[in-house]
Amino acid sequence: MYDRAVTATQPATPCTLDIASAETYAGWFSTLADPTRVRLLHAVATSASGSARVGDLATQLGISQSTCSHHVRRLAEVGFIMVDKVGTSSVVTVNPACCTGLPHAADVVMGTMLENPCCPSDLPADVTTRPMLKKDLRTVRDIYAEGITTRNATFETEVPAVGVLADKWLKGHRWVAEIDGTVVGWAAASPISARECYAGVAETSVYVTESARGRGVGKALLHRQVTEADAGGLWTLQTSIFPENRASIALHHAAGFRTLAVRSRIAQLDGMWRDTVLLERRASV
């Protein structure tokens, strides 16, 4: 996999991975050193319902129920999965934080987080982006309302007035995406503080209407957002995404955002505690 002679001649550099993180990641990776556990975790993560009974997992993997229960316990110990009793059955679900924490650990260990790419280059040909205008605000509000109803986009539960939306975003950092002249998505940045020292730090949002999802609209918007942020003097972009929204997290990673933390039980939505993934993108300065 590598040339020892070449590696040995490279100048020594300090290790940037702290001991505590290394120990945590080692525990995660050692738990996945068993192929049965890897298959089990995959089976739960890819199940249509998002959950599976231990008995069904044993049948699916071709192992005894006692063996399956043993591996389930090991995966639960490190937080990869959660186990709930439903009647007499144990129902297994993937811990949403695992969906970002585990890939992030691999990225950190392999050093892929050291250099942040600008953004995806394979942009869809049929999607155009332009500055958001006053006439767009009602459509923008409607798209935001769609995001609120998913319960996986924002902690907001009520759609704000058009004027409230317009006032919260930075001028020069609000964009819409169009397909055939119809607005199908938007992106905007809000200041995180009124203090002058944080003038270059902004919180970002990207929303795409349901009928246009999967067509690269988010990719086009994020490309416009980060390149214009770099050109416009914003040195730090940050955003918080629900762990369940894997597509959005992957999209932001591709645009140079890195995962800083999974904030467990950060706030309640509809009376339930929810986690968020905090991501950040730094401009080259």
C-alpha positions as CSV (number, residue, x, y, z in Angstrom):
1,M,0.0,0.0,0.0
2,Y,3.0,2.3,0.5
3,D,6.7,2.4,-0.1
4,R,8.5,2.1,3.2
5,A,11.8,3.5,1.8
6,V,10.1,6.6,0.5
7,T,8.0,7.1,3.6
8,A,11.1,6.9,5.8
9,T,12.8,9.7,4.1
10,Q,10.0,12.2,4.6
11,P,10.7,14.8,7.3
12,A,9.0,14.2,10.6
13,T,6.0,16.4,11.4
14,P,4.0,16.7,14.6
15,C,1.0,14.5,14.9
16,T,-2.1,16.7,14.9
17,L,-4.5,14.0,16.2
18,D,-4.8,14.2,20.0
19,I,-4.5,11.1,22.1
20,A,-8.1,11.3,23.4
21,S,-9.6,11.4,19.9
22,A,-7.3,8.6,18.8
23,E,-8.5,6.4,21.7
24,T,-12.1,7.2,20.9
25,Y,-11.7,6.4,17.2
26,A,-9.7,3.2,18.0
27,G,-12.6,2.0,20.1
28,W,-15.0,2.6,17.2
29,F,-12.7,0.9,14.6
30,S,-12.0,-2.1,16.8
31,T,-15.7,-2.7,17.3
32,L,-16.1,-2.8,13.5
33,A,-13.1,-5.2,13.2
34,D,-15.6,-8.1,13.2
35,P,-17.3,-8.6,9.7
36,T,-20.5,-9.7,11.3
37,R,-20.9,-6.4,13.1
38,V,-20.1,-4.5,9.9
39,R,-22.9,-6.5,8.1
40,L,-25.2,-6.0,11.0
41,L,-24.7,-2.3,11.1
42,H,-25.2,-2.1,7.3
43,A,-28.4,-4.1,7.5
44,V,-29.9,-1.8,10.0
45,A,-28.7,1.4,8.3
46,T,-30.1,0.4,4.9
47,S,-33.4,-1.1,6.2
48,A,-36.5,0.5,4.5
49,S,-38.1,1.3,7.9
50,G,-34.9,2.5,9.5
51,S,-35.1,-0.2,12.2
52,A,-35.0,-3.9,12.5
53,R,-35.8,-6.6,15.1
54,V,-33.0,-8.7,16.4
55,G,-34.7,-11.9,15.3
56,D,-35.1,-10.6,11.8
57,L,-31.5,-9.5,11.7
58,A,-30.4,-12.9,12.8
59,T,-32.3,-14.5,9.9
60,Q,-31.1,-11.9,7.4
61,L,-27.4,-12.5,8.4
62,G,-27.7,-16.3,8.8
63,I,-26.6,-16.4,12.4
64,S,-28.2,-17.5,15.6
65,Q,-30.3,-15.0,17.6
66,S,-27.9,-15.3,20.6
67,T,-24.9,-14.4,18.4
68,C,-26.9,-11.5,16.9
69,S,-27.8,-10.2,20.3
70,H,-24.1,-10.4,21.3
71,H,-23.0,-8.2,18.3
72,V,-25.9,-5.9,18.8
73,R,-24.8,-5.3,22.4
74,R,-21.2,-4.5,21.3
75,L,-22.4,-2.0,18.7
76,A,-24.7,-0.4,21.2
77,E,-21.9,0.0,23.7
78,V,-20.0,2.4,21.5
79,G,-23.1,4.2,20.4
80,F,-23.4,3.0,16.8
81,I,-26.9,1.7,17.3
82,M,-29.8,2.1,19.8
83,V,-31.9,-0.7,21.2
84,D,-35.5,-0.3,22.4
85,K,-37.8,-2.9,23.8
86,V,-41.1,-3.1,21.9
87,G,-43.2,-5.8,23.6
88,T,-41.1,-8.9,23.8
89,S,-38.8,-7.9,20.9
90,S,-35.6,-5.8,20.8
91,V,-35.8,-3.2,18.0
92,V,-32.5,-1.8,16.7
93,T,-32.0,1.6,15.0
94,V,-28.9,3.4,13.9
95,N,-27.7,6.2,16.1
96,P,-28.0,9.3,13.9
97,A,-24.8,10.7,15.3
98,C,-23.0,7.7,13.9
99,C,-23.9,8.7,10.4
100,T,-21.6,11.7,10.7
101,G,-19.3,10.8,13.5
102,L,-17.9,7.6,11.9
103,P,-17.2,9.1,8.4
104,H,-15.7,12.1,10.1
105,A,-13.3,10.0,12.2
106,A,-12.1,8.2,9.0
107,D,-11.6,11.6,7.3
108,V,-9.6,12.9,10.3
109,V,-7.4,9.8,10.6
110,M,-6.6,9.8,6.9
111,G,-5.9,13.5,6.8
112,T,-8.6,14.4,4.2
113,M,-9.9,17.2,6.4
114,L,-6.6,19.1,6.2
115,E,-7.4,20.7,2.9
116,N,-10.8,22.0,2.1
117,P,-11.9,21.9,-1.5
118,C,-13.7,24.9,-3.0
119,C,-16.8,23.2,-4.1
120,P,-18.2,20.7,-6.6
121,S,-17.3,21.4,-10.2
122,D,-19.8,19.1,-11.9
123,L,-22.7,21.6,-11.8
124,P,-26.0,20.8,-13.5
125,A,-26.4,22.5,-16.9
126,D,-30.1,23.2,-16.5
127,V,-29.8,25.0,-13.1
128,T,-28.8,28.7,-13.0
129,T,-28.2,30.9,-9.9
130,R,-28.6,34.6,-9.5
131,P,-29.0,37.2,-6.6
132,M,-32.2,37.0,-4.7
133,L,-34.6,39.8,-5.5
134,K,-37.5,41.3,-3.6
135,K,-40.0,39.7,-6.0
136,D,-38.5,36.2,-5.1
137,L,-39.3,36.5,-1.4
138,R,-42.7,34.9,-1.4
139,T,-41.5,31.9,-3.4
140,V,-38.5,31.7,-1.1
141,R,-40.8,31.7,1.9
142,D,-42.9,28.9,0.4
143,I,-39.8,26.8,-0.2
144,Y,-38.7,27.4,3.4
145,A,-42.2,26.3,4.5
146,E,-41.7,23.0,2.7
147,G,-38.5,22.6,4.7
148,I,-40.2,23.3,8.0
149,T,-42.8,20.6,7.4
150,T,-40.1,17.9,6.9
151,R,-39.0,18.3,10.5
152,N,-35.4,17.5,9.3
153,A,-34.4,21.0,8.1
154,T,-34.8,23.5,10.9
155,F,-36.0,23.9,14.5
156,E,-38.5,26.5,13.3
157,T,-42.1,25.4,13.4
158,E,-43.8,28.5,12.0
159,V,-43.1,30.2,8.7
160,P,-41.8,33.7,9.3
161,A,-43.1,36.7,7.5
162,V,-41.5,37.8,4.2
163,G,-40.1,40.9,5.8
164,V,-38.5,38.9,8.7
165,L,-36.7,36.7,6.2
166,A,-35.4,39.7,4.2
167,D,-34.1,41.4,7.3
168,K,-32.1,38.5,8.7
169,W,-29.8,37.8,5.7
170,L,-26.7,39.6,4.6
171,K,-27.0,41.8,1.6
172,G,-24.9,40.4,-1.3
173,H,-25.1,36.9,0.2
174,R,-28.6,35.7,-0.8
175,W,-29.2,33.6,-3.9
176,V,-31.9,31.8,-5.8
177,A,-31.6,28.9,-8.2
178,E,-33.8,28.6,-11.3
179,I,-34.8,25.8,-13.7
180,D,-36.5,27.1,-16.9
181,G,-37.1,30.4,-15.3
182,T,-38.8,29.1,-12.1
183,V,-37.2,29.6,-8.7
184,V,-36.6,26.1,-7.2
185,G,-34.3,26.8,-4.3
186,W,-32.4,29.5,-2.4
187,A,-29.3,30.0,-0.3
188,A,-28.5,32.8,2.2
189,A,-26.1,33.8,4.9
190,S,-26.9,35.5,8.2
191,P,-24.5,37.3,10.5
192,I,-23.7,35.3,13.7
193,S,-23.0,38.4,15.7
194,A,-23.3,42.2,15.5
195,R,-19.7,42.6,16.8
196,E,-17.3,44.0,14.3
197,C,-14.7,41.2,15.0
198,Y,-17.2,38.6,13.7
199,A,-18.1,40.6,10.5
200,G,-16.7,37.8,8.3
201,V,-18.5,34.9,10.0
202,A,-21.9,33.9,8.8
203,E,-24.4,31.1,9.3
204,T,-25.6,29.6,6.0
205,S,-28.9,28.0,4.8
206,V,-29.7,26.1,1.7
207,Y,-33.3,25.0,0.7
208,V,-34.6,23.3,-2.4
209,T,-38.2,22.8,-3.3
210,E,-39.4,19.2,-3.0
211,S,-40.2,18.8,-6.7
212,A,-36.6,19.8,-7.8
213,R,-34.6,17.7,-5.3
214,G,-32.1,15.3,-6.7
215,R,-31.3,17.5,-9.7
216,G,-28.2,19.2,-8.4
217,V,-30.0,22.4,-7.3
218,G,-28.4,22.3,-3.8
219,K,-25.0,21.8,-5.4
220,A,-25.4,24.8,-7.7
221,L,-26.5,27.0,-4.8
222,L,-23.7,25.9,-2.5
223,H,-21.2,26.5,-5.3
224,R,-22.5,30.1,-5.7
225,Q,-22.7,30.7,-2.0
226,V,-19.1,29.6,-1.1
227,T,-17.4,31.2,-4.1
228,E,-19.2,34.5,-3.5
229,A,-18.5,34.3,0.2
230,D,-14.8,34.0,-0.5
231,A,-14.9,36.9,-2.9
232,G,-17.1,39.0,-0.6
233,G,-14.8,38.8,2.5
234,L,-16.6,36.1,4.5
235,W,-13.8,34.1,6.0
236,T,-15.9,31.6,8.0
237,L,-19.2,29.9,7.0
238,Q,-21.0,27.7,9.5
239,T,-24.1,25.7,9.5
240,S,-26.0,23.2,11.6
241,I,-27.7,20.2,10.0
242,F,-29.8,17.4,11.5
243,P,-27.8,14.1,11.4
244,E,-30.7,12.5,9.6
245,N,-30.2,14.8,6.6
246,R,-27.2,12.8,5.2
247,A,-27.5,14.2,1.7
248,S,-27.1,17.8,3.0
249,I,-24.1,16.9,5.1
250,A,-22.4,15.1,2.2
251,L,-23.1,18.1,0.0
252,H,-21.5,20.5,2.5
253,H,-18.5,18.3,2.9
254,A,-18.0,18.4,-0.9
255,A,-18.0,22.2,-0.7
256,G,-15.2,22.4,1.8
257,F,-17.2,22.3,5.1
258,R,-15.8,20.1,7.8
259,T,-17.6,18.5,10.7
260,L,-16.7,20.2,14.0
261,A,-19.0,18.3,16.4
262,V,-22.2,16.4,16.8
263,R,-24.2,18.5,19.3
264,S,-26.2,16.0,21.3
265,R,-29.7,17.1,22.5
266,I,-29.0,20.7,21.5
267,A,-32.7,21.7,21.3
268,Q,-36.2,20.4,21.2
269,L,-38.5,20.1,18.2
270,D,-42.1,19.1,18.7
271,G,-41.2,18.1,22.3
272,M,-38.4,15.8,21.3
273,W,-34.7,16.4,21.9
274,R,-32.7,16.5,18.6
275,D,-29.0,16.4,17.7
276,T,-27.4,18.6,15.1
277,V,-24.1,18.4,13.3
278,L,-22.0,21.6,13.4
279,L,-20.1,22.2,10.2
280,E,-17.6,25.0,9.3
281,R,-15.9,26.2,6.2
282,R,-12.8,28.5,6.3
283,A,-11.7,30.6,3.4
284,S,-8.0,30.6,2.5
285,V,-6.6,33.8,4.0
